[in-house]
């Protein structure tokens, strides 16, 4: 059934040009940001040389192996929005064209439909992971002082964590798209919630009332990979992926998929 | 072996309400193998909702339906070819690519896309995107898609809606050809004339209720009937009995009601009687009850 669902999604969208354009832009932006990072950081260090003192004269060790995987995985966190848009478009298109209804009339089960969208999400997550790996290897081999294989692969679990982060995020996107069914509406609400509403709520709770906020859906996804840069100004940072955070993100991800399935099953198509 | 009496579809007390609107009310239908079954009713009478329910995309509020005596599952739907309302396809894909998706969903092993597209007359445009098609071409692709798994049952919902006269004639002929292949067909239409021309059996829906069910031959394709009367009714009776175009004669409410062959119209009858020196005091065509009822429903609907 998995192979059938995946092939169905492929048959539907392999000729859909906007997909390829968005994916192309995603790859381009991913590499452009990655490669311009070095120049940007060098510029920043040069401009602030007096304040930061002599220890930075060789630049920040952003792209040194071991450090590089967490750094890149964190820097590229916004790119998952582009992939989320692909998922939203693919789902909302089925509703605006009423093809989801025709698929079911033709004999597609609710589960097969869900799996076809999940297969798209898995593929996008794998692409994100592959790009991160390529970018990390390229930048590391260019700028890292150490290049031995043991160091290269050390901390590569951040690539896995990044793929997981993308997949969890896409699960939320799938739910919002299935719930709202209209592309523009879904994208606006999705962006508004994840970039404004939830961050504002959690910020107020955290800073004004000192409440715990790790369990919020978007927060839990973005928390998988912590901000690594504190260590460059001698602050302690979490340089691993914690099991509790994986657990929370998994809980939400499973919930979004389950709710999406319920929506498809219970609603008139 | 299938017998002609086997029920392909049976619905029991099938009902759907949208808020306060009762779209379909306690509908009992039984459709047998080999029938071309018309669901006749004005717009908004619950035809599409009924088809949506039996195709698993509209959840019934109450009641049940049963396909092939086996109940309902998405696997059974692979044995049905159906298009609801407008032709629905991926606009950026070609005819062949859209057909391939349906064939993939229905697990068709060796689909004959070229043959199907030739049959519906779309072969030359098979590689063009669906969005470039005219409405008639879209309807024809819909029929090809419905046929892709060589299904036992085909369901068409207003298949000639919005087409020009030539398109309407083509689609009707196509449906008759498909019926000739021994397939069971369910056709929803608001056109009495369409049901009359294409179907063998039919039911009439009105605001979600079935108000009639019967065979087209018995009810709609009756011989033309004429009411006639003259002062000299004994001579009239004699003349009518001697005319071999008069197939049946009875006396109803003080006038003669005759069933006539197609070549005898009221005009011809009037002239014939006049030439024999008989002056008719009453002459009128009689509509069948159903036709009368249905036209009444349509008139109410238009108001």
Interface residues (C-beta under 8 A of the other chain):
Chain A: X4 X7 X8 X11 X12 X15 X16 X17 X97 X98 X99 X101 X102 X103 X104 X105 X106 X107 X108 X109 X112 X266 X268 X269
Chain B: X52 X55 X56 X57 X58 X59 X74 X75 X76 X77 X78 X80 X82 X83 X84 X88 X89 X90 X91 X92 X93 X97 X100 X101 X102 X104 X105 X106 X107
